[in-house]
Amino acid sequence: MQEIPGEIICARYTGGQTRMIIVVSLMALNLLWLTFAPVADKTAAYFHISMDTINWLSLVYLLISIPFGLVATWILDTVGLKCAVILSAWLNMVGSIIRTFSVISFLSLGSLTYTYLFIGQCLCALAQPLVIFSPTKLAALWFPDHQRATANMISSMSNPLGILIANLLSPALVSEEKDIPLMLGLYATPAVTACILATVGVHDKVPPTPPSASATHSTSQPFFTGLKMLLRNKPYVILMVCFGAGIGMFTCFSALLEQILCVRGYSNFFAGLNGALFTVFGLLGAFLLGLYVDKTRRFIESTKVCFCLTALASIAFAVVSSASNQAVPLALISSLFGFFGFSIYPIAMELAVECSFPVGEGTSTGLIFVSSQIQGVILMLLLQALTVQISTAPFSTCDTEEGGALDWTVSSLVMAGACSVVACFYVIFFHTDYKRLHAEASNAASINKTGTETGFYNTLPPLAPLPYGQRCRIHFEPVATSALTTNP
């Protein structure tokens, strides 16, 4: 048998350092959203404003994300992940610095202090869609198929990790209203660090060697074509509505937790502890479920079970939070709420890509978050409208200068009811095929079939197993058919 002229070229995958820089940058960019929520009462007292005005510092993130969310999806799928990460880093840094201007005494801003605070918060809000929409694009472009769910989990959980740090750090820093300037100064530090890290460390739009078949043979649709395909995709629309509602509810829960608990006599520290447990157990649940789904590919079954258990936890929280002196049950329920609720988050993002393939990852996940922001705004305004002002609250620890304490019992029950309805709708009506996994399997089968039919694989010497991250491409030159026959 004559040898076929050719060569086997092995290229080592070298994107590890860059992809970890992107992950770390995304984690550092998620700290500013809920800066004030765990200490809402003391922030209101420092700036001499009402609690409703303080809530707008969280609500503005939802409002800005609605129009800018579509722009962010276009940037991710058209311009690229590198541009999205760097742009979000700069917006976050500038916004965090402007926020600190509101508490610098020598600037003598007077009545403009809250204006500067709000403008800085708006700039940080512009960065959030770029940060939140990035994980599925990062997982698709920079990680192999057997690591995508885990990679998506790690980068997606940077948002709840930011919530965790805010829930622990803000109450620890602000024991009195005069500590607000210190808090804002410290929160600006990771924003500046992330900006430097992203600007200096992120060099490539895509890794030198594609990590998977779908990354190698990209078939993503143009942005507007993808939007039309998504809106005509029934499973995707159901996922967008249901999962968007879930994110909206978690947003409201995180932003309003301190206000819900303080009227029943729970301290800011305890509210922050509940928020921390909510997030820590959520990270644990997401990690475990990410590993499970990477092994089994049971996206649909996992999300349905966790959605139902999340609804039960929300009902338990609504009932127990209406009573005083229930610290241990509240801590336990918050932990379970986070464990089952947050674990859905990265898996649903991967599921959105699976049921919408070949639409771009930024578009498919971005539209879900736009839906979540719209529903979050509506729900937060509704929950605030359902509160009841009470003149006598003997156990209240709420520290407000304007107005009395607010009873959130009805609001909590409405949120639990909404969560239960959405969970039932999702379980009953959501069904889909795993389109991306099927496409990758077809590509692999096609390549194997071609190699087998030509008999080319049989002419190659056996190869030793390759180290992780090293991939080979085979290059050979066409030869005459007679060259493949055995000489007498």
Secondary structure, DSSP 8 states (H G I E B T S, - for coil): ----SEEEEEEE---HHHHHHHHHHHHHTTSSTTSSGGGHHHHHHHHT--HHHHHHHHHHHHHHHHHHHHHHHHIIIII-HHHHHHHHHHHHHHHHHHHHHTT-GGG--GGGHHHHHHHHHHHHHHHHHHHHTHHHHHHHHHS-GGGHHHHHHHHHTHHHHHHHHHHHHHHHH-SSGGGHHHHHHHHHHHHHHHHHHHHHH---SS-SS-SSHHHHT-----HHHHHHHHHT-HHHHHHHHHHHHHHHHHHHHHHHHHHHHHTTT--HHHHHHHHHHHHHHHHHHHHHHHHHHHHH--HHHHHHHHHHHHHHHHHHHHHHTTSSS-HHHHHHHHHHHHHHHHHHHHHHHHHHHHHHTTS-HHHHHHHHHHHHHHHHHHHHHHHHHT-EEES--TT-----SSS-EEE-HHHHHHHHHHHHHHHHHHHHH-----HHHHHHHHHHHHHHHHHHHHTTGGGS-------TTEEEEEEE----GGGGS---
